[in-house]
């Protein structure tokens, strides 16, 4: 954290527990926080910190609150379940001033949208930093994260799934892939990781992909061009649970570039499920 | 066709109409055919040609029939809905001799299975040739195949979807991809092209991927390492119909390496649906 500890960290919080971890990590490092929770998305737990809930579009109010609390540095973090519906925005004066910019953003692709949001906050005078810069523990480190390491027979699937996740990241299509016994069985695009895992479950149920015992690996990587400040890939409990239920042998994530949400719980669940979870170095050459 | 026209062409026929097209093309070129239809898979229409229906595993009988009709050159063609269940094979003496080889094949991956089948037929003394060598018209040629060409705005999606289909082919994961307004929304792996298209339909219905009017492109390519003799990718009426129902603007296939089944009907359907279907050269550099 480059900013003085005296200046509070602003957190614009979507859903899930990650914003709470970020607030906790900042507090732990002796930094005050001020959280703006997005109404209908942010966890009520943010109430443990100085906060306010705002609706989409209350940008003027957000600016006033941040000014009041002396916030110049921001983290934008948490799930947004619904892509904002511009027609239902409660637009305040601050928002109306930037309407043309927002309209332009909403018609763009996901990556453009996110980098546009950062730019927009920059134009409003804020510096956007990554949640991982405040809470580095959120990010997977290299190596085995739980009790188990991948067995020799499964290492091929780690390589295959990582190779696939990187290949689809390079073309800006997705972040996750599943390989089972040397075969790539699913590639993620717009459906997201959890829907991809449901598909693998269906394929196995239908006998289209067969294995016995635990086999196969889910891999997740950041896209090379991904802005990790606002869009770091995450693995959470739901993902680990789904992988366990499908019967996968383990999970591989790109070290330093994928967040593990609720990490203690997630790692415990992999241990209990006799699965592994491993951080793979970004620069490692993967060959199947 | 290198073989003398005097020697009949053997066709081992799975399901669908492609085996009939191959038989027709051979007959049209003045070559006799003898078809072995796989029981429960092959179209009854093969009865228009000298033929016999056999069950999986009747390899001795197949050899006897091919010997009787003087067949040395074979096409293996048509859908196999169910991957053969070895436990239900009706094994004749010819099959029992090759049981160890067949067992080895059935435990291998798809690509290995197919190249193993070719090798096996080779060991039995047959030369396996591709359906496209007998019926070159089955294969998409380069250029616009129907009445419509992709609009300037859609050409980006042709490039994006082709780029994606090639990228996943390179890693031996799948053959097809869908791009809409510059974004890759679906990548095919074990689920197959039609299931991938159903997913795009669901994503659109759920508002996860939005567009109005016709937009977006389905692309299909052969994997670089794919053995086109037994495993050429196909686009059929079902695929065109699904693409039309989803609201895609068109279909791009790799010229010379993708079969269009029921082509006249398929192209007519794209025309009627105000869609395009286009063959893209294999060696063309695609940049989004």
Interface residues (C-beta under 8 A of the other chain):
Chain A: X109 X110 X163 X164 X167 X168 X170 X171 X172 X173 X174 X177 X181 X182 X183 X184 X185 X186 X187 X188 X189 X190 X191 X199 X203 X208 X209 X288
Chain B: X109 X110 X163 X164 X167 X168 X170 X171 X172 X173 X174 X177 X181 X182 X183 X184 X185 X186 X187 X188 X189 X190 X191 X199 X203 X208 X209 X288
